[in-house]
Amino acid sequence: MAFTFSLRSGHMTVPLEPPPASRAPMPPQKLAQQRLLIKGGKVVNDDISVEADVYVEDGVVQQVGPNLNPEPLTGLIVLDATNRLVIPGGIDTHTHMQFPFMGSRSKDDFYSGTKAAVAGGTTMIIDFAIPHKGCSLIKAFDTWKSWADPKVCCDYSLHVAVTWWSSKVKEEMKTLVQNKGVNSFKMFMAYKDIYMLNDEELYEAFCCCKELGAVAQVHAENGELIAQGAKKMLAMGITGPEGHALSRPEEVEAEATQRAISIANSVNCPLFVVHVMSKSSGKLISNARREGKVVYGEPIAASLGTDGTNYWNEDWAHAAAYVMGPPLRPDPSTPDFLMNLLAKGTVCTVELLLGDGIEDRKAGHTSFFLQHGFLDLPSFAMIFPMWHCLHSGKMDENRFVAVTSTNAAKIFNLYPKKGRIAVGSDADIVIWDPKASRTISAKTHHQANNFNIFEGMVCHGVPVATVSRGKVVYEGGAFNVTAGDGKYVSRPPFPPYVYERIRQQEQVCQPVPVKRAPYTGMVSETWVTQNQ
């Protein structure tokens, strides 16, 4: 299994086979009922790999085993996976489709974004419903769901952000968990006066998550220090993309990460740190996990495949393309360091930030404040850095499946319906060719943005076919998607993978008072006289 990454744009690629001519697209009303047999591949789960066929009916895996011959043959679609891997579809736990932010909006909506996702082997996304301060969490959830339901091409779910605190917010969190299938809430430690919570509010929100059986997520950056850093950069006349990185240095992320870990640990609440961008933050999460704290870290594909030296590029458009928060770090050893943590299990999932390219970066010529957007990546970008890690020997194929699918399914209580190929699991499956290659380019990616930070890189290992809910939605470069085919997936509270440890700690780690006989000795009195 070969993987290389190169900046040489002229590298030869291996074309993927076109869909067989005999397989005409089925009418949309029949797609959910199609019968599918994937033959001759190696089925890879997070714990085991086996040579086996996979039979799918009504969107669910019905059989996994050698030499399957389901009857009748009429109407049976057969995919040949010989010499390929058959893996669970990717789960992207951090997307922002059509997200309104700072006067702009992410370029991909739920149709174009999820269409791009399936082309890269992602079969489920978890997006964020983010209310403004003072606004209803439930209304935000309903708004995002109304945007998504008619457009999604694959399954999705929603995290909900807590951007302010009150008794109303607490009640709405309860309603979202009990009635809306939400089991994760995101708190911002940055974006002062927009989304940021103070420490007391974080404490209350973490307590509520613990009580409800939800996972607390944090964007870990010190918003107060960022605000001061931004003022300093602007006063110095630094308005370009480099000002963004300089105003949000690595220690700002690390401080907030440690503070979030401390607050969550004080109430024994599980913590999920999103977009881990720095070595410092990664080390803090690694230490916390070694100490037994229930903490998860999530780097992004960009932080695994590139670095922040690009902010100092003299081409403004090039530099601005890398702007996001937290920023990429200028230390070029950061990607390899974070990849090692991912391979070792110190950080658990990887996020793509799919759909986050902002509509217009021209305003950024005035101030790096206005440049702030998110990276636009092709969805297979979530996978190719990990495949490189596999090729280097740091990660095996089972760990590859864990970090792109299974861990996310377990943390957010989707497993084993998602994140596994087994009887009874949803038929979200990718046929992965470890020998094929392609060159990354904005000209060929499937998202709406006109740039790609991985432009010209060559990656080996690509998805040949993607199956979502038993439907072949992408094969050999051709789409067979219908807006609205994906479904909202409810996520029950108290995911066992997370909360079994929390419950055990509650039982054995609670402080107890020391039993003593009442004190009966002398009590001394000290008189304090004030100076006249």
Buried (B, 14 or more C-beta within 10 A) or exposed (E): EEBEBEEEEEBEEEEBEEBEEEEEEBEEEEBEEBBBBBBBBBBBBBEEBBEBBBBBBEBBBBBBEEEBEBEEEEEBBBBBBEEBBBBBBBBBBBBBBBBEBBEBBBBBBBBBBBBBBBBBBBBBBBBBBBBEEEEBBBEBBEBBBEBBBEBBBBBBBBBBBBBBBEEEBBEBBBEBBEEBBBBBBBBBBBBBEBBBBEEEBBBBBBBBBBBBBBBBBBBBBBBBBBBEBBEEBBEEEBBBBBBBBBBBBBEBBBBBBBBBBEBBBEBBBBBBBBBBBBBBBBBBBBBBBEEEBBBBBBBBBBBBBBBBBBBEBEEBEBBBBBBBBBBBBBBEEBBBBBBBBBBEBBBBBBBBBBBBBBEEBEBBBEBBBBBBBBBBBBBBBBBBBBBBBBBEEBBBBBBBBBBBBBBBBBBBBBBBBBBBBBEEBBBBBBBBBBEBBBBBBBEEBBBBBEBBBBBBBBBBBBBBBBBBBBBBBBBEBBBBBBBBBBBBBBBEBBBEBBBEBBEEBEEEEEEEEEEEEEEEEEEEEEEEEEEE
